[in-house]
Amino acid sequence: MEQGEDTFENVQIPAAPGDIDFVLLTHAHIDHSGLLPLLFAGGFKGEIHSTTATANLCSVMLRDSAHIQEFEAEWRNRKAQRRGEDNYEPLYTMDDAIGAIELFVPHEYETPVDVAEGIQIYFCDAGHLLGSSSIIIKLTENGETRTVVFSGDIGNKNQPLIREPNYIESADYVIMESTYGNRVHERPTDYVIALTSVLQTTFDRGGSVIIPSFAVGRTQEMLYFLRQIKHDNLVSGHDGFPVYVDSPLANEATDIFMNNRESCYDEEALSFVRRGINPISFEGLIRTVSSDDSRAINDDPRPKVIISASGMCEAGRIKHHLKHNLWKPENTVLFVGYQASNTLGRSIVEGAKKVKLFGETVKVAAEIKVLPGVSGHADVNGLTEWAKAITGVKKYFINHGEATSAESFANRLREEFGFEAYAPYSGAEFDILTGEITIDAAPKPIPKKEHQSNISVCYSDLLSASNRLAQLIKLSDGRANADMRKLTEAINKLCDEWEI
């Protein structure tokens, strides 16, 4: 699945899904795994090779993704029926997700596996997410062998819970990501101190802290920090404050974290486990599953922490908690992850005074705080360090980043270290045996749809209409109350119809 806006066309896989023998998956994040059910729906019946933890996470994340696909289709179709439009088909169904999940073949780290004649793979910890991996692929053909490393997403250092990324000794070719290929992370926040301050201030004024959080990864990190805060009694005057995790996916993922602790946790987290301490659980932690339990959280009058998905407030139970808590000035809404453009979370962070939730306008009166998290991605310095550690590389292929980021990182490898580096666009082809680029694809911008051809003219007309409306409202002072109420109702009805 594409993450962010689609800018360039992606070529189709050069084989029918049913002709593909197997898939190698680096980790469970949906921008990497999310189209596997679609591949299954198209006829793929081969094996999906991943680490054990990745297979475990995908078993819940792909089901969750399918549920979202089906729910969105149902919602769109209700609107389509009212408008007399064609039905919307989900990208894939729950049956497709279950079918893909059944194809997973789990492996342990650092264990060579022969997946086909002349093809051996090896999973190396990438330190990005529980179970994330770089994949070393040894290919042998006609007596000649080449080693290709696929980086997956390379993790940042000093993250809680999971290990740091492993370095790889040697390879002929490296295909690596460039998410932060032109950026350096800010100095990490001391999370325990910063989070304690937010909790203390909010609880002292009688409020609760609502945390929109990504269900897999960031939620477990927050529990890790909260356990330490509670253990060290860092929040005074509010002993035993409850912490609610209100996300079925987050709760399932938390169990998977614990079940894979021996293979994925770092030494600090394992030191707790060896002393009989669950590093992501504590007294006062309440994990809700049912909708009734979720609704009951907001009836609890105590100062509390509510962690709920989605992390950008676009879907899920967090929207209900915002509806109940966003308008109360004693509360704090704490953002602990990236907020993409055009999301509800981004709007709140950027200072929206009012937001729309379930068709109702809600005032933003709660305190809005942002805690920059420990990023799950290596920055440009971390990527460079990882790339430099591999010896014998004939060429680096830079991908998985915006075009400017990928090209910037490729330039850095070329100019600062003299490496052969290439940032290909979709459709490029390279012959590993001969070492030649056989197709040097050019970027193909996604064309605008036909109905968008006059978008600038239409938008200009819309702005003109909005100016007329603003003038009408300005001149309405002194009109009869009945007329102003009628105009207000008409504007609100228009906004509701267009989901503003």
C-alpha positions in Angstrom: 0.0 0.0 0.0 1.2 3.5 -0.9 1.9 5.6 2.2 0.9 9.2 1.6 -0.2 10.7 -1.7 0.4 8.7 -4.9 2.6 10.9 -7.1 4.0 8.5 -9.7 2.5 5.5 -11.4 3.6 2.1 -10.2 4.0 -0.6 -12.8 2.2 -3.9 -12.4 4.0 -6.9 -11.0 5.4 -8.6 -14.2 3.6 -11.9 -13.4 0.1 -13.1 -12.7 -0.5 -13.5 -8.9 -1.1 -17.2 -9.4 2.4 -17.6 -11.0 4.3 -16.2 -8.1 6.0 -18.9 -6.0 6.6 -17.0 -2.8 6.7 -13.6 -1.1 9.4 -12.4 1.3 8.0 -9.9 3.9 10.3 -7.7 6.1 7.7 -6.6 8.7 4.0 -6.2 9.5 3.4 -2.5 8.9 0.4 -2.2 6.5 2.4 -0.2 3.9 4.4 -3.3 3.5 2.0 -6.1 4.2 -1.4 -4.5 3.4 -1.9 -5.7 -0.2 -1.1 -9.4 0.5 -4.9 -10.2 0.8 -5.4 -8.5 -2.6 -2.6 -10.7 -4.0 -4.4 -13.7 -2.6 -7.7 -12.5 -4.1 -5.9 -12.4 -7.5 -4.9 -16.0 -7.3 -1.6 -16.1 -5.3 -1.4 -19.4 -3.3 2.4 -19.5 -2.6 4.2 -19.1 0.7 4.7 -15.9 2.5 8.0 -16.0 4.4 8.6 -13.7 7.4 9.8 -13.8 11.0 7.6 -15.5 13.6 6.7 -12.1 15.2 5.8 -10.6 11.8 3.5 -13.5 11.1 1.9 -13.2 14.5 1.3 -9.4 14.0 0.0 -9.9 10.5 -2.6 -12.4 11.7 -4.3 -9.5 13.6 -3.3 -6.5 11.4 -4.5 -7.9 8.1 -7.8 -8.9 9.7 -8.1 -5.4 11.1 -7.3 -3.9 7.6 -10.0 -6.1 6.0 -12.5 -5.0 8.6 -11.7 -1.3 7.8 -12.0 -2.0 4.0 -15.4 -3.7 4.5 -16.7 -1.1 7.0 -15.7 1.8 4.7 -17.4 0.1 1.7 -20.6 -0.3 3.7 -20.5 3.3 4.8 -19.8 4.5 1.2 -22.6 2.3 -0.2 -25.2 3.8 2.2 -24.4 7.2 0.8 -24.2 5.9 -2.8 -27.7 4.4 -2.5 -29.1 7.7 -1.3 -27.5 9.5 -4.2 -28.3 6.8 -6.8 -24.6 6.1 -7.5 -22.8 2.8 -8.1 -21.7 0.6 -5.2 -18.2 0.8 -3.9 -16.2 -2.5 -3.7 -13.8 -3.0 -0.9 -10.1 -3.5 -1.8 -10.4 -6.9 -0.3 -12.6 -8.9 2.2 -12.1 -10.7 5.5 -12.0 -14.0 3.6 -9.1 -12.7 1.5 -7.2 -11.6 4.6 -7.7 -15.0 6.3 -6.6 -16.7 3.1 -3.4 -14.7 3.0 -2.7 -15.3 6.7 -2.9 -19.0 6.2 0.0 -18.8 3.7 2.5 -17.4 6.2 5.6 -19.5 6.9 7.3 -18.2 10.1 11.1 -18.2 10.6 13.5 -17.3 13.4 16.2 -14.7 13.1 19.7 -15.7 11.8 18.6 -19.1 10.5 19.4 -19.8 6.8 16.4 -21.2 4.9 16.3 -22.7 1.4 13.0 -21.4 -0.1 13.7 -22.8 -3.6 16.5 -24.3 -5.6 19.3 -21.8 -5.7 17.6 -19.4 -3.4 18.5 -19.1 0.3 17.2 -16.4 2.7 18.3 -15.2 6.1 16.4 -12.8 8.4 18.4 -10.2 10.3 16.9 -7.9 12.9 16.2 -4.5 11.5 15.2 -2.9 14.8 12.2 -1.1 13.4 9.2 -3.0 14.8 8.7 -6.2 16.7 9.8 -8.9 14.2 11.1 -6.5 11.6 13.9 -7.7 9.5 16.4 -7.1 6.7 16.5 -10.1 4.4 19.8 -11.5 3.0 19.1 -13.4 -0.2 21.7 -15.7 -1.8 21.0 -16.5 -5.4 22.8 -19.2 -7.3 22.5 -19.7 -11.0 24.7 -21.8 -13.4 27.3 -22.0 -10.7 27.5 -18.3 -9.9 26.3 -16.8 -6.7 25.2 -13.3 -5.8 24.2 -11.9 -2.4 21.4 -9.3 -2.4 20.3 -7.5 0.8 16.9 -6.0 1.1 16.9 -3.6 4.0 13.3 -3.3 4.9 12.7 -0.4 7.2 15.8 0.3 9.3 15.2 1.1 12.9 16.4 4.0 15.0 18.7 3.5 18.0 17.7 3.8 21.7 14.1 2.8 21.2 12.3 1.2 24.1 11.5 -2.6 24.1 13.0 -3.8 20.9 16.6 -4.3 19.8 18.7 -1.9 17.8 19.2 -2.8 14.1 21.9 -5.4 13.2 24.6 -4.6 10.7 25.3 -6.9 7.8 28.8 -7.9 6.9 28.9 -8.1 3.1 26.8 -8.2 0.0 27.0 -7.8 -3.8 23.9 -5.6 -4.0 21.9 -3.6 -1.4 18.3 -2.4 -1.8 17.6 0.0 1.0 15.0 2.4 2.3 15.4 6.2 2.4 12.4 7.4 4.5 14.6 9.9 6.3 17.3 10.0 3.6 17.6 13.8 3.8 16.7 14.5 7.4 18.2 14.3 10.9 16.1 13.6 13.9 15.8 16.1 16.6 17.4 15.2 19.9 15.1 12.7 21.6 12.8 13.9 24.3 13.3 12.4 27.8 10.0 10.7 27.6 9.6 9.7 31.2 10.2 13.3 32.5 8.1 14.9 29.7 5.2 12.5 30.1 5.2 12.7 33.9 4.9 16.5 33.6 1.8 16.2 31.4 0.2 13.7 33.7 0.9 15.7 36.8 -0.4 19.0 35.4 -3.5 17.5 33.9 -4.4 15.4 37.0 -3.9 18.3 39.3 -6.6 20.3 37.5 -9.0 17.3 37.6 -8.6 16.3 34.0 -7.7 13.2 32.0 -5.0 12.6 29.4 -6.2 11.2 26.1 -3.5 9.8 23.8 -4.2 8.9 20.2 -1.7 6.2 19.5 -0.8 3.8 16.8 -2.0 0.4 17.9 1.2 -1.6 17.1 4.5 -0.2 18.4 3.8 3.2 19.8 1.1 1.9 22.2 3.5 -0.7 23.7 6.2 2.0 24.0 3.7 4.2 26.0 2.9 1.3 28.3 6.6 0.8 28.9 7.1 4.4 30.0 3.9 4.5 32.1 5.0 1.4 33.9 8.2 3.2 34.9 6.3 6.3 36.0 4.0 4.2 38.2 6.8 2.0 39.6 8.9 5.1 40.6 5.9 7.0 41.9 6.7 10.0 39.8 3.2 11.4 39.7 2.3 12.6 43.2 -1.2 12.9 44.7 -2.8 10.5 42.3 -1.8 7.1 43.3 -3.2 4.2 41.3 -4.5 6.4 38.4 -6.1 4.1 35.8 -4.7 3.6 32.3 -7.1 2.4 29.7 -6.0 0.9 26.4 -9.1 1.1 24.3 -8.2 -0.6 21.0 -8.8 -4.3 20.2 -5.9 -4.3 17.8 -3.6 -2.7 20.3 -4.6 -5.2 23.0 -3.9 -8.2 20.7 -0.6 -6.6 19.6 0.4 -6.2 23.2 0.0 -9.9 23.8 2.0 -10.7 20.7 4.8 -8.4 22.0 5.0 -10.4 25.2 4.8 -13.8 23.4 7.8 -12.8 21.3 9.8 -11.2 24.0 12.8 -13.7 24.0 13.5 -13.2 20.3 12.8 -9.5 19.9 13.1 -7.6 23.2 16.3 -5.6 24.0 18.4 -6.4 27.1 16.8 -3.8 29.3 13.3 -5.1 28.6 14.4 -8.7 29.0 16.0 -7.8 32.4 12.5 -7.0 33.6 11.1 -10.3 32.2 13.8 -12.3 33.9 12.8 -10.7 37.2 9.2 -11.8 36.6 8.1 -8.3 35.6 6.0 -7.6 32.5 7.6 -4.4 31.1 4.4 -3.3 29.4 1.9 -4.2 32.2 1.2 -2.7 35.6 -1.4 -2.3 38.3 -4.2 0.0 37.1 -3.9 -1.0 33.5 -7.4 -1.7 32.0 -7.6 -3.2 28.6 -11.1 -2.9 27.1 -12.4 -5.0 24.3 -16.2 -4.6 24.0 -18.0 -1.5 22.8 -19.9 -1.3 26.1 -16.6 -1.3 28.0 -15.3 1.4 25.7 -18.3 3.6 26.3 -18.0 3.1 30.0 -14.5 4.6 30.2 -15.9 8.2 29.9 -18.2 7.5 32.8 -15.2 7.0 35.1 -14.8 10.4 36.9 -11.2 9.8 38.0 -8.3 11.5 36.4 -7.0 8.8 34.0 -5.1 8.0 30.8 -6.9 6.8 27.7 -4.8 5.3 25.0 -6.8 4.6 21.8 -6.4 4.2 18.1 -6.1 5.4 15.5 -3.0 7.5 16.0 -4.1 10.2 13.5 -7.7 10.3 14.8 -9.1 9.3 11.4 -11.0 6.2 12.6 -11.6 3.9 15.5 -12.5 4.5 19.1 -10.3 7.5 19.6 -13.0 9.6 17.8 -15.5 8.7 20.5 -13.1 9.7 23.3 -12.4 13.0 21.6 -16.1 13.7 21.3 -16.5 13.2 25.1 -13.3 14.9 26.2 -12.0 17.5 23.6 -14.4 20.2 24.8 -13.4 20.0 28.5 -10.6 22.5 29.4 -9.3 20.4 32.3 -8.3 17.6 29.9 -5.2 17.1 27.8 -5.0 15.5 24.3 -1.4 14.3 23.9 -0.1 13.4 20.5 2.8 11.0 20.5 3.2 10.2 16.8 3.4 11.8 13.3 0.2 13.5 12.1 -0.1 13.4 8.3 -1.6 16.2 6.2 -5.4 16.3 5.9 -6.0 14.2 9.0 -8.1 15.1 12.0 -5.1 14.8 14.3 -3.1 17.3 12.1 -6.0 19.7 12.2 -6.1 19.6 16.0 -2.3 19.9 16.4 -2.3 23.0 14.1 -4.8 24.8 16.3 -8.3 24.1 15.1 -10.9 25.7 17.3 -13.7 23.3 16.4 -13.8 19.9 14.7 -16.5 17.7 13.3 -17.1 14.4 15.1 -19.9 12.1 14.0 -21.8 15.0 12.4 -21.5 17.1 15.5 -19.4 20.2 16.0 -17.1 19.9 19.0 -15.2 22.8 20.5 -11.4 22.3 21.1 -11.0 23.5 24.7 -8.7 20.8 26.0 -5.0 21.5 26.2 -3.2 20.1 23.1 0.3 18.8 23.6 2.8 17.1 21.3 5.6 14.9 22.6 8.0 14.1 19.8 8.5 10.3 20.0 11.6 8.2 19.5 11.2 7.7 15.8 11.0 4.1 14.6 13.0 5.0 11.5 16.8 5.7 11.3 17.6 9.2 10.1 20.1 10.0 7.4 23.0 9.4 9.7 21.6 6.1 10.9 21.0 5.0 7.3 24.5 6.0 6.3 26.0 4.1 9.2 24.0 1.0 8.2 25.0 1.3 4.5 28.7 1.8 5.3 28.9 -1.3 7.5 28.4 -3.6 4.5 31.5 -4.5 2.5 31.9 -5.5 -1.1 28.8 -3.7 -2.4 28.8 -3.2 -6.1 25.7 -1.0 -6.2 23.1 0.4 -3.8 19.5 0.7 -4.9 17.7 3.4 -2.9 13.9 3.2 -2.6 11.1 3.5 0.0 11.2 7.3 0.4 9.9 10.4 -1.4 11.7 11.0 -4.7 13.7 13.9 -3.2 14.7 11.9 -0.2 15.8 8.8 -2.2 17.8 10.9 -4.6 19.4 12.9 -1.9 20.5 9.8 0.0 21.8 8.2 -3.2 23.8 11.4 -3.9 25.3 11.3 -0.4 26.5 7.8 -0.9 28.0 8.7 -4.2 29.6 12.0 -3.4 30.8 11.5 0.2 31.8 7.8 0.1 32.3 7.1 -3.6 29.7 4.3 -3.6 27.7 3.3 -6.7 24.2 4.3 -5.8 21.0 4.5 -7.9 17.5 5.7 -7.0 15.3 3.9 -9.5 11.7 4.7 -10.4 9.1 2.0 -10.6 9.6 -0.1 -13.7 13.4 -0.1 -13.8 15.2 -3.4 -14.3 18.7 -4.6 -13.4 20.5 -7.7 -14.4 22.2 -9.0 -11.2 24.4 -11.5 -13.2 25.8 -9.0 -15.6 25.6 -5.9 -13.3 23.8 -3.8 -15.9 20.7 -1.6 -15.8 18.5 -3.0 -18.6 15.6 -0.6 -18.2 16.2 2.9 -16.7 12.6 3.9 -16.0 11.5 7.5 -15.9 9.0 8.8 -13.4 5.4 8.8 -14.8 3.2 11.3 -12.9 -0.3 10.0 -12.2 -2.6 11.8 -14.7 -5.5 13.8 -13.4 -8.9 12.3 -13.8 -11.1 13.7 -16.5 -13.5 15.4 -14.2 -10.6 17.2 -12.6 -9.5 19.0 -15.8 -11.3 22.2 -14.9 -10.5 22.0 -11.2 -8.9 25.4 -11.0 -11.9 27.1 -12.7 -14.4 25.2 -10.5 -12.4 26.1 -7.4 -12.3 29.7 -8.4 -16.1 29.7 -8.7 -16.4 28.1 -5.3 -14.2 30.8 -3.7 -16.4 33.4 -5.3 -19.5 31.8 -3.9 -17.9 31.7 -0.5 -17.1 35.4 -0.7 -20.8 36.1 -1.5 -21.8 34.0 1.5 -19.4 35.8 3.8 -20.8 39.1 2.6 -24.4 37.9 3.2 -23.5 36.9 6.8 -21.8 40.2 7.4 -24.9 42.1 6.3 -27.3 40.0 8.3 -26.7 41.8 11.6 -30.0 43.4 12.4 -32.2 41.0 10.4 -35.1 39.3 12.1 -34.1 36.5 14.4 -36.3 34.1 12.5 -34.4 34.9 9.3 -31.0 34.5 10.9 -32.0 31.2 12.4 -33.2 30.0 9.0 -29.9 31.1 7.3 -27.9 29.4 10.1 -29.9 26.1 9.6 -29.3 26.3 5.8 -25.6 26.7 6.2 -25.3 23.9 8.8 -27.3 21.6 6.6 -25.0 22.4 3.6 -21.9 21.7 5.7 -23.4 18.4 7.0 -24.2 17.3 3.5 -20.6 17.9 2.3 -19.1 16.5 5.6 -17.5 19.7 6.8 
